[in-house]
Amino acid sequence: MSVVKMELPSLFPRVEQKTSLNPERIRCARETAGLSKVQLADFLGVTSRTVANYEEIGAPVSQAAALADALQVMPSFFSVSPSAPLIEDLYRMGRYGSGR
């Protein structure tokens, strides 16, 4: 007797995880800019819980421009790729002085 394995469609289909912005870089940029989570949330038009989520699990890539505008960094700062600026580059971009 052979066993036939059938795969039934799930009632809860898997949602493909989308690429997100680096949560550590979001937090670092916010703190460096001197903004609270509430202030950043107001600027972005989201809740402070949403900002907390961005800093815990990452933000959608679609938020890169808005976050960059609010925090005065380049949008590429939030991505982690070989060409992404280092966190230390916040100080080299002009807004935060010459560094520590």
DAMOUR-V687349 format. One record per residue. N is the residue number from 1. RES is the residue in three letters. PHI is phi in radians with two decimals (999 if undefined). OMEGA is omega in whole degrees, 0 to 359 (999 if undefined). D_LAST is the distance of its C-alpha to the last C-alpha in whole Angstrom. Layout:
BEGIN
n,res,phi,omega,d_last
N,RES,PHI,OMEGA,D_LAST
N,RES,PHI,OMEGA,D_LAST
END
This chain:
BEGIN
n,res,phi,omega,d_last
1,MET,999,180,74
2,SER,-1.85,180,70
3,VAL,-1.78,178,67
4,VAL,-1.80,181,66
5,LYS,-1.69,179,62
6,MET,-1.99,177,62
7,GLU,-1.88,180,58
8,LEU,-1.58,178,59
9,PRO,-1.13,181,56
10,SER,-1.37,172,54
11,LEU,-1.29,181,54
12,PHE,-2.15,183,50
13,PRO,-1.07,179,49
14,ARG,-1.21,176,46
15,VAL,-1.64,180,43
16,GLU,-1.18,181,41
17,GLN,-1.31,181,37
18,LYS,-1.52,177,35
19,THR,-1.12,179,32
20,SER,-2.22,179,29
21,LEU,-1.36,184,26
22,ASN,-1.16,183,23
23,PRO,-1.14,180,23
24,GLU,-1.13,180,19
25,ARG,-1.23,177,18
26,ILE,-1.12,180,20
27,ARG,-1.06,181,18
28,CYS,-1.06,180,15
29,ALA,-1.13,179,15
30,ARG,-1.12,181,17
31,GLU,-1.13,179,15
32,THR,-1.13,178,12
33,ALA,-1.30,179,15
34,GLY,1.33,180,16
35,LEU,-1.81,172,19
36,SER,-1.44,176,22
37,LYS,-1.09,179,24
38,VAL,-1.14,179,27
39,GLN,-1.11,179,25
40,LEU,-1.13,178,24
41,ALA,-1.03,178,28
42,ASP,-1.05,180,29
43,PHE,-1.10,183,27
44,LEU,-1.45,183,29
45,GLY,1.33,178,32
46,VAL,-2.23,178,32
47,THR,-1.49,177,32
48,SER,-1.15,175,29
49,ARG,-1.13,178,31
50,THR,-1.12,178,31
51,VAL,-1.10,177,27
52,ALA,-1.05,177,27
53,ASN,-1.10,178,29
54,TYR,-0.99,183,26
55,GLU,-1.43,178,24
56,GLU,-1.73,186,26
57,ILE,-2.15,181,28
58,GLY,1.83,180,27
59,ALA,-1.85,176,28
60,PRO,-1.07,179,31
61,VAL,-0.98,180,30
62,SER,-1.10,180,32
63,GLN,-1.62,185,29
64,ALA,-0.99,183,26
65,ALA,-1.14,181,27
66,ALA,-1.15,178,27
67,LEU,-1.12,180,24
68,ALA,-1.08,179,22
69,ASP,-1.14,182,23
70,ALA,-1.15,187,22
71,LEU,-1.80,176,19
72,GLN,0.95,173,18
73,VAL,-2.29,176,18
74,MET,-1.31,179,20
75,PRO,-0.96,181,23
76,SER,-1.17,179,22
77,PHE,-1.03,186,19
78,PHE,-1.45,179,21
79,SER,-1.71,178,23
80,VAL,-1.90,178,23
81,SER,-2.49,181,24
82,PRO,-0.98,182,24
83,SER,-1.66,182,23
84,ALA,-1.24,178,21
85,PRO,-1.13,176,17
86,LEU,-1.34,178,14
87,ILE,-1.00,179,12
88,GLU,-1.07,181,9
89,ASP,-1.17,175,11
90,LEU,-0.96,183,11
91,TYR,-1.39,181,8
92,ARG,-1.54,183,10
93,MET,-1.44,174,13
94,GLY,1.80,186,13
95,ARG,-1.27,189,13
96,TYR,-1.86,177,10
97,GLY,1.56,187,8
98,SER,-1.63,178,7
99,GLY,2.01,182,4
100,ARG,-1.81,999,0
END
